Amino acid sequence: MSTSDTLKGVVVGCGLGGSSFIKGLHQMDGFELVGAADASPDALQRVKDQTGCTQLYTDYRQCFSELKPDIVCVHTYPPTHHEVVQEAVKYAPKGMITDKPLGDTVAHGREIVDVLKAARIPVQVPHGHALKPAAEEAMHRVWAGDIGALRTVEIQCVNWDIMSAGIHWLHYLVLLLRDDLVDWVMCATESSAKTYRDGMRVGTTEITYLQSKAGVRGIMHTGDEVLVNSDFGNMSYRMIGSHGVIEWGTGGALQNSYLIQNAEHPTPTEIVPDYQQDKLKYLTILAEQIRSGKPDYTNIEASLQALEIVCATYPASKCQCKIHLPWDDAEIAGLTPDDPFWPGMPYDGVGGGRDGKTYRKYT
Ligand SMILES: NC(=O)c1ccc[n+]([C@@H]2O[C@H](COP(=O)([O-])OP(=O)(O)OC[C@H]3O[C@@H](n4cnc5c(N)ncnc54)[C@H](O)[C@@H]3O)[C@@H](O)[C@H]2O)c1
């Protein structure tokens, strides 16, 4: 039942990503789904069938101006997120959900962060896996030192790519590393199948490799044909420390658990967290921030850092280079794939370069 405290929300983009928040606003106490916008009349019809909501718009601008919602949830394709957010902010919502990736470019992602922070509007990016109990508990155990010092994170993920799902795993990595920032990123992508997803061209097979300032390695295998060699089905997140290993994932029989191996558990041991939550907790967190008047931008800042890593992978792959973070627009714009220095070919002594036998950055 709607009360004066009820937060009235609309969803823009009523496909897979928007469906959870349509359900959340419709069913959760303290929220009300007052309208929805989607360019597709079929998508709007599905919202009507599922929720009975009748304030349906093919133009989100009209939706905002007529309904003036408290909460706007943006689940269109990445290249449009910034336009929808900019438009929504004109109507001063109390809070926003903006789906991942924040944008198709770092500039668009930064635009969203900047405009929401300037207006002090609380926002959450629904990186649902960061709230998955097994993943959340695993992160706390790494922070607590239960596997010693974190050395390597290895992610394997089939059927998805760096931009669509990889950003979830990178967002988790940014949170896991806390104040140890990602220093540089390398990547190899191949596009043999010309794969596209969510309105973006993506790699068919991809390997992302990164190093943090403290030397933690991140290795992420994504793509249509990645064979995940794990008990966690279609996605495995392995955190390897100096004194143990923790692994969680999204598929297989263990998907609600994590495995830990350390001094206390000499063989891999399954732990099942004793609580439940899913990505709709982001609505609860948002409501808490709206009611307290204290926006916390940790989640969206981590999402922006993850977008920087994602957006660095493509030029890194194209230009055969590593890209240092934080993101530098001028440096990235100046990259050129023109003159590749192909490893594995004889060195002919011309064209400069570095003598690797004498160079020592670390000893
Ligand atoms: N957080 C998550 O776990 C999660 C899960 C799935 C998708 N997503 C994200 O949701 C976004 C959409 O992906 P999807 O899988 O829902 O795609 P989808 O194709 O299922 O749905 C997208 C919907 O947006 C509508 N749309 C697109 N542009 C629009 C515009 N300018 N105005 C109004 N409507 C518009 C389309 O008509 C479509 O109905 C992407 O950013 C994706 O990464 C997030």
The ligand as an ORCA input file, in Angstrom:
! r2SCAN-3c Opt
* xyz 0 1
  N      22.932     -5.527    -13.521
  C      22.675     -6.660    -14.135
  O      22.838     -7.739    -13.577
  C      22.179     -6.608    -15.554
  C      21.560     -7.722    -16.135
  C      21.113     -7.621    -17.444
  C      21.297     -6.432    -18.148
  N      21.909     -5.384    -17.549
  C      22.128     -4.111    -18.251
  O      20.876     -3.570    -18.649
  C      21.068     -2.800    -19.830
  C      20.091     -3.317    -20.891
  O      20.419     -4.666    -21.193
  P      19.251     -5.759    -21.280
  O      19.911     -7.090    -21.166
  O      18.164     -5.427    -20.330
  O      18.783     -5.542    -22.769
  P      17.329     -5.834    -23.331
  O      17.464     -5.840    -24.805
  O      16.760     -7.056    -22.665
  O      16.450     -4.584    -22.857
  C      16.789     -3.262    -23.165
  C      15.493     -2.492    -23.312
  O      15.814     -1.102    -23.409
  C      14.966     -0.544    -24.404
  N      15.631      0.672    -24.906
  C      16.825      0.750    -25.538
  N      17.120      2.036    -25.817
  C      16.105      2.775    -25.337
  C      15.837      4.167    -25.298
  N      16.702      5.059    -25.806
  N      14.663      4.580    -24.748
  C      13.797      3.686    -24.216
  N      14.009      2.366    -24.232
  C      15.148      1.917    -24.769
  C      14.808     -1.645    -25.441
  O      13.650     -1.446    -26.244
  C      14.720     -2.879    -24.574
  O      13.386     -3.207    -24.227
  C      22.527     -2.960    -20.241
  O      23.264     -1.864    -19.770
  C      22.938     -4.250    -19.531
  O      24.316     -4.310    -19.287
  C      22.337     -5.455    -16.269
*
